[in-house]
Amino acid sequence: MSTLTAQQLVLKIRSHGLSQAEIARRAGLSQGAVSHIETGRRKQVYAHTLDSLRRIAATLDRQQKRAQTGVAA
């Protein structure tokens, strides 16, 4: 997952059902910033923003795998 762009990470997170507002809250961003990342209007993002998006995506992936395998979270 480390090679994904910020835009790809936001789209991946959105595929888990999170709204832009929820992504923004979890990542410490504004909803507008998430919108700009998602639509490609913002190409460059800070390293800490990428790290936050990676952590959110990884957490959601783990939760999804647990749900699929029936392992308690």
C-alpha positions in Angstrom: 0.0 0.0 0.0 3.0 2.4 0.5 3.2 3.1 -3.2 -0.4 4.5 -3.5 -0.8 8.2 -4.1 -2.9 10.3 -1.8 -5.7 10.3 -4.3 -5.6 6.5 -4.6 -5.6 6.3 -0.8 -8.7 8.5 -0.4 -10.5 6.5 -3.1 -9.6 3.3 -1.3 -10.9 4.7 2.0 -14.1 5.9 0.3 -14.6 2.4 -1.0 -15.0 1.3 2.6 -18.0 3.7 2.9 -16.4 6.6 4.7 -17.5 10.1 3.8 -15.1 12.9 2.9 -16.0 14.5 6.3 -15.2 11.3 8.2 -11.9 10.9 6.4 -11.1 14.6 7.1 -11.9 14.1 10.8 -9.7 11.0 11.1 -6.8 12.5 9.1 -6.9 16.0 10.7 -7.8 17.7 7.4 -10.6 19.9 6.2 -13.3 18.3 4.1 -12.3 20.6 1.3 -8.7 19.3 1.4 -10.0 15.7 1.1 -12.3 16.7 -1.8 -9.3 18.3 -3.6 -7.2 15.2 -3.0 -10.0 12.9 -4.2 -10.6 14.8 -7.4 -7.0 15.3 -8.2 -7.0 19.1 -7.7 -4.4 18.7 -5.0 -1.4 16.7 -6.3 1.1 17.4 -3.6 0.4 16.6 0.1 2.5 16.6 3.2 4.2 13.4 4.3 2.2 13.4 7.5 -1.0 13.6 5.5 0.0 10.6 3.4 1.0 8.7 6.7 -2.5 9.5 8.1 -4.3 8.3 5.0 -2.1 5.1 4.9 -3.0 4.4 8.6 -6.7 4.9 8.0 -6.7 2.6 4.9 -4.7 -0.1 6.7 -7.1 0.0 9.7 -10.1 -0.3 7.4 -8.4 -3.2 5.5 -7.7 -5.0 8.8 -11.3 -4.5 10.0 -12.7 -5.8 6.7 -10.5 -8.9 6.8 -11.6 -9.6 10.4 -15.2 -9.3 9.4 -14.7 -11.6 6.4 -13.0 -14.3 8.5 -15.2 -13.9 11.5 -12.4 -12.9 13.9 -13.4 -10.5 16.7 -12.0 -7.0 16.3 
